[in-house]
Amino acid sequence: MIGLTKEADGALRIVWLLAKEDQVTDAGSIAKQVAVSPQFTLKILRQLLQGGLVRAVRGKCGGYALAMTPRNITVRHIVELIDGPIAINRCQADDFFCSRMGYDKQACRFHCLFAAISDRLAHDLESVTLEMMLSDDRCPSEFLTSKK
């Protein structure tokens, strides 16, 4: 199966929640609202902190909040922060040595197909901002720029 990791899925939900709440929210509340364990929530929050998407607020009323405006955060940004570059096949990594093609991956028809699909997916994820995800009740697939 090709898909997002649990971490990326959790990160998307956490960042969306922080944008929706638009206030400092403690990790326990975040965990409860996104239905993820507190430990897993803290793991994801650490990655989001290191990536500059969220900020931590210390003190009695402390917690986490977005560090950027929802308009400036794309779904791609969140996914790549957690999972790395969008690629549906490992052969797309620059340092991957293919047992069939060596480093001349462009000669492989499957590599070219997977690269095109990955580019399209990355483009679609880049075209959807967190602000759009908060904006109305439309299905977010309607935001995709590649959809005709």
C-alpha positions in Angstrom: 0.0 0.0 0.0 1.2 3.5 -0.8 0.1 6.1 1.7 1.0 8.5 4.4 2.7 7.4 7.5 0.7 7.5 10.8 3.0 10.4 11.8 2.1 12.5 8.7 -1.6 11.8 9.1 -1.4 12.8 12.7 0.6 15.9 11.9 -2.0 17.0 9.3 -4.8 16.6 11.9 -2.8 18.4 14.7 -1.9 21.3 12.5 -5.5 21.6 11.2 -6.8 21.5 14.8 -4.4 24.2 15.9 -5.4 26.4 13.0 -9.1 25.8 13.7 -8.7 26.5 17.5 -6.6 29.6 16.8 -5.3 29.6 20.3 -2.7 27.9 22.5 -3.8 24.4 23.2 -2.3 21.9 25.5 -0.9 18.5 24.3 -3.5 16.5 26.2 -6.4 18.4 24.6 -4.8 18.0 21.2 -4.3 14.2 21.7 -7.9 13.8 22.8 -9.4 15.9 19.9 -7.4 14.1 17.2 -7.7 10.7 18.8 -4.0 10.0 19.0 -2.2 8.8 22.1 -0.5 11.6 24.2 2.9 10.1 23.6 2.4 10.0 19.9 1.0 13.5 19.9 4.2 14.8 21.7 6.4 13.0 19.2 4.6 14.7 16.3 4.6 18.1 18.1 8.4 17.9 18.5 8.8 17.4 14.8 6.4 20.2 14.0 8.3 22.4 16.5 11.7 21.6 14.9 10.2 22.3 11.4 8.9 25.7 12.5 5.2 25.0 12.0 4.2 25.2 15.6 5.5 27.1 18.6 5.5 26.0 22.3 4.2 28.3 25.0 5.4 27.6 28.5 3.6 28.3 31.7 0.3 27.5 33.4 -1.7 28.3 30.3 1.0 26.8 28.0 0.6 24.5 25.1 1.1 24.7 21.4 0.0 27.1 18.6 0.7 27.6 15.0 3.9 29.5 14.2 2.8 30.5 10.7 -0.5 31.7 9.3 -2.7 29.0 7.7 -2.4 30.8 4.4 1.3 30.0 4.3 1.1 26.3 5.2 0.4 23.8 2.5 -0.5 20.2 2.9 2.7 19.3 1.1 4.7 21.3 3.6 3.3 19.3 6.5 3.6 15.9 4.8 7.2 16.5 3.6 8.2 17.8 7.0 7.3 14.5 8.5 7.7 11.9 5.7 10.3 13.6 3.5 10.0 14.3 -0.2 6.9 13.0 -2.0 7.8 9.8 -3.9 5.7 6.8 -4.5 8.8 4.6 -5.2 12.1 4.4 -3.5 13.9 4.5 -6.8 13.2 8.2 -7.0 15.8 9.0 -4.3 18.9 10.4 -5.9 21.2 8.0 -4.1 19.2 4.9 -5.0 21.0 2.3 -7.1 18.7 0.3 -9.2 19.7 -3.3 -9.7 18.3 -3.2 -13.2 19.4 0.3 -14.4 22.1 1.4 -12.1 22.0 5.1 -11.7 20.5 5.7 -15.2 17.0 5.5 -13.9 15.6 7.7 -16.7 16.0 4.7 -19.0 13.4 2.8 -16.9 9.8 3.2 -18.0 8.5 2.5 -14.5 10.8 5.1 -12.9 9.5 7.7 -15.4 5.9 6.8 -14.7 6.4 6.9 -10.9 8.3 10.2 -11.1 5.4 11.8 -13.1 2.8 10.5 -10.6 4.9 11.7 -7.6 5.3 15.2 -9.2 1.6 15.4 -9.8 0.8 14.4 -6.2 3.3 16.9 -4.9 1.8 19.6 -7.0 -1.7 18.8 -5.8 -0.6 18.8 -2.1 1.2 22.1 -2.7 -2.0 23.6 -4.1 -4.0 23.1 -0.9 -3.3 25.4 2.0 -4.4 25.0 5.6 -6.5 28.2 5.2 -8.4 26.4 2.4 -9.0 23.4 4.6 -10.6 25.7 7.2 -12.6 27.9 4.8 -15.9 26.1 4.2 -17.7 22.8 4.0 -16.7 21.8 0.5 -14.9 18.6 0.0 -11.2 19.5 -0.1 -10.7 17.6 -3.3 -12.5 20.6 -5.0 -9.4 22.7 -4.2 -7.0 20.7 -6.3 -5.5 22.7 -9.1 -5.0 19.7 -11.3 -8.7 18.8 -11.3 -10.4 19.9 -14.5 
